Amino acid sequence: MDATVAPPFKAGGKPAAQEPYGQRSSSRPQPASPRPSPSEARQEAPAPVTLRPRTGDKPTERVPVILETAGEADYRLIDSGDALKLEQYGPYTIVRPEAQALWPKSQVPLWERADAIFTGDTDEDGMGRWRFPHDMLGETWPMRLLDAEFFGRFTSFRHVGVFPEQLAHWRWMKAQVETAGRPLKVLNLFGYTGVASLIAAKAGAEVTHVDASKKAIGWGRENQALGRGESLPIRWICDDAMKFIQREERRGSRYDIILTDPPKFGRGPNGEVWHLFDHLAGMLDICRELLSDDARGLVLTAYSIRASFYSIHELMREVMRGRGGVVESGELILRESAGSKQDGEAGSGRALSTSLFSRWVPK
């Protein structure tokens, strides 16, 4: 369901392996071929899968919910401003574009110490390269979040192999798995490099990880090997997400937790076309059918869409009509940890919004 292979990584002029995936946000890799015009893309897209009729009351609602990440072990947002963000990933401090950082920087001296700076195309869909002001760095480095080990990676589309704002969902998922009293089955759709899958498996879940990119699946397996987790119960599946869940429904498969992180636009391994607004409702509708009777949650994260969280909130409530429970929706944010207070100003560092989310839970 993701886009085709992206152009080669460039770090200080050193080429590396091609990277995978579709489009998520300013930091998600993009298609290698030119994106089709809206009319061309619509012609290529299959007919949307519509919602099936549902009866019963809609779940109760909890809005707005702000899920915050203020830092965890190998990650923190140090400062932001002037359309940039300064973050720590493991041993490195990294500067990347961030259009939503509309305010001025507050810790200017810290930016001068950055180990890596993404430069080049400032468009959110654009490629670029990494500049290393001090020492030349390798393409990958080891990281650890919530007991899961994985590789951080410099890529030509400004992302680094992990999206730390998802820690809010991962903590919730980890707690559900550890307190269930039985092995939960977790489905990770559009699973990318597999950090969420590793966290779930290490907590005791049986995980099915689905991504349309062979490269992303390869990265996930490398991450699994880094932490000597080859024996962890993870099924790595390279497939179109919609086709996979349709087959799972026909097979009668059930999952206790489903994580979905779909791109705005992407292509599957056989050229399948994904459009978020065309296919999101149908995807969630099928995911509902895949939830077990004792399911713990269905999580949707949405990046780079021109909509409020209420759009996906109301969709989730319609999908889960008659199932009871609660739908809670809002935004994922990163909180600056180095402090951005001005003289006489109280409170913690500034909040940087990253994405919308909606989550159904049974109670």
N, C-alpha and C positions, 0 to 999 in steps of 0.2 A: 504494500500500500504506500510505500515510501517512494521518494524520487530516485532517479537514476544516479549512477556513480558520479561523484563530484570531481573537479580537477585536482591535480596533485597539490599536496601540502608544500608550502614554501616557508622556510624559516632561515633567514639570512642567506637565501639563495640555494639552500640545500633541499633537493627534491626528496619526497618520501612517498609512502604508499598512498594510493587514492583513498578517499574517504566516502562514506555512504550517506544515504538517507534523504529524507524529504525536508519539508519546510516547517519549522516550528516558530521561531522568533528570530530576532536579529542575530542570535548566536547559533541557530540551527543551520546545518549545511543545506545547500540549495542544489537544484538540478544542474547537470552539466550542460544539457541542451537548452536552447532558449525556451522559456515558458510559452505555451500556446496562448493566443489571444483568447479572451473570454468566449467568443463565438466558436472558435476552433475547439477549445477545451470542452465546451458543452456538447459539441457534436460527438466528441470521443467518449464522453462519460456514459456509463450505463444508466438505465432508468433508476431513479432513487428508490430505495426500499422504504416503504411508508410504514407508519405506525399501524399496528393491528388494533381493532377496537378493544378498549378496556372498560371495565365497569368497577364500581365501588368508589369510595372516597379517595381523594388525593392524600398523600402523606402530609403530616403537619410540616411546618417550615420553620427554619431558623435562618434569618437574614438580617443584616449582612454579617458574615463571619470572616474575620481576617486571620489567616493562618500565617504566623510569623516565624522566620528563621533568623536567629541572631548570631549564629555561628555554632560550629560543631567540630571539635577536634581539628581536622586539617582544612577547614574552610571558615572564612569570615569576610564580610563586606567591610572594608576598612573605611572608605570614603567614597563620595560620589559628587558629581557636579559638572557643569559645562558640557553636558551630553556625553560624559564618560563615567566609568566606575573603576575603582581600585579595589582589587580583591586579593586575598591570600588563598592559594591552593597548595597545600602541603608546604614545601620549603620556599615557594616562589610567590612574589607579589606581581600581579598582572593587571595591566590597563587594557580595557576594552570599551568600544562605543556603547552608549546607553542613552537612547533618545529621550527617555522619560526622566533623566536627571536634569531637570530644568533649572536648578538652583546653582549657585557658585560652589566651588570646592571649599572645604573648611579646614583641611589638613594639608595645605600645599607642600610643605617640606617632605611629606611622606611620599608624594608622587615622584619625586626626584630619585628615589631609591628603587623604583620598580625594576624587576628583573626582565620583564617581557612586556612589549607594547604592540598591540595589533594596529597596523597601519594599512592604508590603501583606500579602497572604495568605502565611502562613508554611508552609502545606501544600505538599508538594513538587509537587503538581499545580496549584497555584493561580496566579492572575494577580496582578499588582501594578503598581507604577509606579516610575519612577526619580526619585530626589531628587538634585539637584545642589547641594551645600553651598556652592560658591564661584561658579563661572560657569555660566550656562546653556550646555549643549552641544548640538550637532546630533545628528541620529539616527545618522549614519554617520561613519566616519573611516577613512583608509587604514591598512592594516597589511601586513606582509611576513613570511613564514615560509618557510624553505627555498627562497628565490628566487621564491616565488609571492606576487603582490600581490593583495589582496582587501580588502573593506570589513568592518570591525567594525561592529556594529549594536546599538543599545539596543532591546530588544523587551519586550513586556508579559509575557513568560514567563521573564524573568531571564537568558536566554542572550544571547550577543553575536555569533552568526554563525560561531563556530569552537569546536571542542572540542580544546584544546591537548594533552591527554593522548594524542591520536592521533598526535602527532609521533613517538612511538616506532615506530609502524607505518609512517608516512610516510617516515622515514629509511631503514628497511629496504627499502621499495618503491623509493625513489629509487636506492638502491645497486644493487638488482637490475636496474633499467632501464638504468642507466649502464654496467654491466659486462656486459650480455648479448651485445654484439656484433651485435645485430640489433634492430629495433623490436619491442618487446613489446606485446602487446595486453592492455589492462587493462580490467576490468569493475568499475565502482564502483556497487554496489547500495545503495539508500537514500542516495544521494550528497549530499543536502542542499545546502549552498551551494557545493559544488564545489572546496573548497580542495585535497583529495586529488587530484581530477582535474587541476587546474592543475599541481600538483607533478609528477604522473606525466607529463603532456604536455610540460612544460618539460624534463624529463629525457630525453625522446625516445620516449615511449610513444604508441601509438594508443589513445585512451580512449573508452569508452562509459559515459556517466554516466546513471543511471536514478533518477528520483525521481517520486513520484506527485503532488507539489505543483507547480502552475504557478508559484506565487510563488517556491518554492525554485529552480526552473529559471531564472526571471527573475533571481534574485539571483546564480546561478552565471554567467549571461551578463554581468551587470554586473561581476562580479569578473574575468572574462576580459577585458572591455574596459578595466578599470582598468589592467591591466598591458600593454595593447596586444597582447594575445595572441589576437586574432581569427583569426589564421592557424593557431593550434595545432590539432592533429588531435583534437578532442573532439566526439563526438556527444552532444547534449543531448536526452534522451528522457524525456518526461512519460508515465509508464505505471505500471500496477500491477506490482510487482516479480515476483511469482509468474507472472503471465501472460506477462511479457516473457521470463523465463528458460525457460518451457515452450516458447514459440515458438522461442527460440534453439536449444533442444535439437532440435526437429523440423527446423530449418534446417541442423543440423550445424555451428553456429558454435562456435568454440573460442577460449579466452582463456588467456593465460599467467599472469596474476595476477587473482584475484577478491577484492575487498574487500566485506564484508557488514557492515552496521551496522543491523540491524533494530530497530524499536521494540517495546515490549512489546505495545501494541495500536495499531491504526491502520486507516484506510480508504483505499482506492484512489480514483482519480478518478471511477469509476462506482459507488461505494458498496461495493466489494469489502472484505471484512473480513479483517483479519490478527490472529491471536493467536499470540504467540511460541511458547508451549508446544505449540500444535496444529500449527503450520506450519513450525517451525524445522527439524525433521528432514527433511521433504520438500524444503525449500529447499536445504539442504546437499547432499542426494542429487542434485538436479538440477545444482547447481553442480559437483559432481564430474564429471558427464558433460560439462560445458562446458570442463573443463581440457584444455589441449593436451597432446600427448605429452611435450613438453619444458617443462611448466609450472613456474613458480617458486614458487607458493604460493597457498593459500586461507586467508583471514583472516576470522575472526568476532569481533566485539566485541559484548558483551551488557551493557546497562545495566538497572538497576531490576528485576532478577528475583530471586526468593527461591530461590536455588540457589547451590551452590558452583561454583567453576571446574571441579571434577571432573565435574559434570553435562555441560557442553558438551565437556569433554576426552574423555570416553568416547564421546559421540556422534560427535565428529569422527573418532576412531579407528575406529569401526564404519563410518562413511561411506567412509573411505579404505582399508578392508580390501583387501589385495591390490595396493595401489598402491606399497607400500614407503614410504620416507621416514621422517620424524619428525613427530610431533604434539607441539607445545610449548604449554603452557597455564598460565595464572596470572592476574595482575592488572596493570592499568595504574595507575600512581601518578604523582602530581605531588609534586615535592620542593621544600620551601620553600628559597628562595635567599637571603633576608635573614638567615637564621640564627635558630635558636630555642633555642640552648644556654643552660642555666642555669649559675650559677657552678660551675666545676669540672667541667662536663659536656663530654665529648668527642663528636666526630661532627658530622655535617652537620645541616641543617634537618630537620624532621619530614616524614614521608611521608603524603600524603593519598590514600587509595584512591578510585578513580573508577569502575572497571568491571572486568568479567571479560573474558578473551579466550581464544581457541584458534586456533592457526595450524598448518596443515600445510605442510611444506616437503619438497622431494624428498630432501634429505640433510642 
